[in-house]
C-alpha cells in the first residue's frame, strides 16, 4: 500500500498532523503503540490539558510563572545529560517553552479554542 505520509504517534500532535494531511488530500498512515481505545496520548490522560506559561488563568489563580521557571522545570525533569544525543531534543524543548510562554495561547484562541479557567496541575521537577 502507498501512503503520502506516515505519522508515528496518535497523541494530540499526531492526530492534528494526520487530520491536516488528510484534509490536504494526502493518504496518511497513523501508527501508535497503544490500542485504539487509548487514542489521544497524553492529551487523553490529561483531559486535554495544555502547557501554557504565565497564562491569564494562572495569574487569576495567583500562580507565579515565567518562561524562566518553566524552562528550569523542564530541565529538572528532562534528564538532558548527553550533550550530543540530547542536542536536538533540548533545542526543541527550549523552542516549545518559548512558544508556550509567547504566542501559543493567542494562536490557539485564533483557532477557536476556548479555555476552561482551571489550572490542572503544577510540575516542579527537581528544582
GUTORKE-589516 format. One line per 2 residues: number of its first residue (from 1); their letters; for each residue x, y, z of C-alpha. Coordinates in nm, 4 decimals. Example, Ala and Ser with C-alpha at 12.3 -4.5 7.8 and 13.67 -1.06 7.14 Angstrom:
! residues 2
1 = as = 1.2300/-0.4500/0.7800; 1.3670/-0.1060/0.7140
END
This chain:
! residues 127
1 = xx = 0.0000/0.0000/0.0000; 0.1237/0.3532/-0.0785
3 = xx = 0.0980/0.6459/0.1634; 0.1941/1.0075/0.1151
5 = xx = 0.2750/1.0420/0.4825; 0.3273/0.8182/0.7854
7 = xx = 0.2553/0.9725/1.1246; 0.4041/0.7975/1.4266
9 = xx = 0.2074/0.8645/1.7437; -0.1661/0.9176/1.7902
11 = xx = -0.1285/1.1872/2.0518; -0.2603/1.5375/2.0029
13 = xx = 0.0208/1.6382/1.7652; -0.0020/1.3153/1.5662
15 = xx = -0.3791/1.3381/1.5336; -0.3521/1.7030/1.4277
17 = xx = -0.0873/1.6214/1.1678; -0.2992/1.3334/1.0375
19 = xx = -0.6095/1.5496/1.0026; -0.4163/1.8296/0.8322
21 = xx = -0.2576/1.5911/0.5826; -0.5894/1.4136/0.5145
23 = xx = -0.7630/1.7497/0.4651; -0.4922/1.8332/0.2114
25 = xx = -0.5922/1.5223/0.0172; -0.2997/1.3072/0.1260
27 = xx = -0.3210/0.9375/0.2072; -0.1943/0.9019/0.5649
29 = xx = -0.0967/0.6034/0.7771; -0.1236/0.6724/1.1519
31 = xx = 0.0746/0.4390/1.3791; 0.0736/0.4193/1.7575
33 = xx = 0.1874/0.1672/2.0162; -0.1354/0.1975/2.2151
35 = xx = -0.4677/0.0320/2.1260; -0.7405/0.2348/1.9548
37 = xx = -0.9329/0.2939/2.2804; -0.6288/0.4834/2.4156
39 = xx = -0.6020/0.7187/2.1169; -0.5043/1.0707/2.2151
41 = xx = -0.1829/1.0056/2.4064; -0.1010/1.2412/2.6907
43 = xx = -0.3880/1.4725/2.5918; -0.6295/1.1881/2.6679
45 = xx = -0.4750/1.1261/3.0102; -0.4580/1.4968/3.0964
47 = xx = -0.8155/1.5588/2.9818; -0.6857/1.7899/2.7111
49 = xx = -0.4658/1.9971/2.9378; -0.2308/2.2395/2.7681
51 = xx = 0.1145/2.3587/2.8601; 0.0948/2.7367/2.8832
53 = xx = 0.3349/2.9647/3.0663; 0.2199/3.2648/3.2715
55 = xx = -0.1337/3.2496/3.1343; -0.4168/3.4798/3.2469
57 = xx = -0.5768/3.1746/3.4125; -0.2617/3.1124/3.6158
59 = xx = -0.2356/3.4783/3.7141; -0.6027/3.4857/3.8222
61 = xx = -0.5323/3.1896/4.0497; -0.2249/3.3596/4.1980
63 = xx = 0.0199/3.1171/4.0377; 0.3561/3.2777/3.9732
65 = xx = 0.5009/3.1554/3.6464; 0.7517/3.2716/3.3892
67 = xx = 0.9444/3.1470/3.0909; 1.2499/3.1072/3.3150
69 = xx = 1.0604/2.8991/3.5748; 0.9076/2.6813/3.3035
71 = xx = 1.2483/2.6199/3.1459; 1.4039/2.5319/3.4829
73 = xx = 1.1142/2.2929/3.5467; 1.1653/2.1315/3.2062
75 = xx = 1.5382/2.0922/3.2690; 1.4658/1.9449/3.6127
77 = xx = 1.2551/1.6660/3.4666; 1.4057/1.6105/3.1205
79 = xx = 1.7304/1.4403/3.2073; 1.9256/1.6158/2.9311
81 = xx = 2.2577/1.4665/3.0330; 2.4107/1.3671/2.6996
83 = xx = 2.5431/1.6675/2.5113; 2.5480/1.5131/2.1614
85 = xx = 2.2421/1.2884/2.1844; 2.0250/1.5468/2.3594
87 = xx = 2.1200/1.8449/2.1412; 1.8076/1.8492/1.9186
89 = xx = 1.5732/1.7403/2.1971; 1.6965/2.0276/2.4099
91 = xx = 1.6618/2.2732/2.1190; 1.3054/2.1535/2.0546
93 = xx = 1.2178/2.1764/2.4256; 1.3516/2.5301/2.4544
95 = xx = 1.1613/2.6390/2.1422; 0.8432/2.4812/2.2812
97 = xx = 0.8797/2.6586/2.6165; 0.9301/2.9848/2.4269
99 = xx = 0.6153/2.9132/2.2219; 0.4142/2.8264/2.5360
101 = xx = 0.5356/3.1462/2.7030; 0.4636/3.3558/2.3964
103 = xx = 0.2266/3.3125/2.1051; 0.0725/2.9707/2.1834
105 = xx = -0.2338/3.0944/2.3726; -0.3221/3.3581/2.1103
107 = xx = -0.2598/3.1055/1.8320; -0.4991/2.8573/1.9944
109 = xx = -0.7620/3.1276/2.0524; -0.7399/3.2228/1.6835
111 = xx = -0.8236/2.8597/1.6037; -1.1384/2.8936/1.8129
113 = xx = -1.0084/2.7042/2.1160; -1.1807/2.8058/2.4376
115 = xx = -1.0077/2.7721/2.7721; -1.1585/2.6159/3.0817
117 = xx = -1.0335/2.8518/3.3527; -0.8701/2.5951/3.5795
119 = xx = -0.5048/2.5111/3.6214; -0.4996/2.1338/3.6417
121 = xx = -0.1599/2.0630/3.7911; 0.1835/2.2021/3.8558
123 = xx = 0.5121/2.0312/3.7853; 0.8129/2.1294/3.9823
125 = xx = 1.0753/1.8864/3.8587; 1.3693/1.8625/4.0935
127 = x = 1.4300/2.2350/4.1214
END
